[in-house]
Amino acid sequence: MPMVARRLRDPDINPCLSESDASTRCMDENNYDREKCSTYFLKYKNCRKFWNSVMIQRRQNGVQPSMPTAAERDEILGAMGKMPY
């Protein structure tokens, strides 16, 4: 697997891996009809927006790494009580 593809599949780098997989799976199951998968796309888009805002906030506060690891993301989501996206 190429390095770029491995990075995209790494849960520490890609916080929206499950949303990405769900939208791809939906496209496969629905013969690439985008209309039927719009909810999956919206959920992925909201996930990216949420984690991007977290990353920007951490960068402004000088926290490294700017993207939380998978374990840190689980803690953040657990503290929120529900999925914000």
Secondary structure, 3 states (H helix, E strand, C coil): CCHHHHHHHCCCCCCCHHHHHHHHHHHHHCCCCHHHHHHHHHHHHHHHHHHHHHHHHHHHCCCCCCCCCHHHHHHHHHHHCCCCC
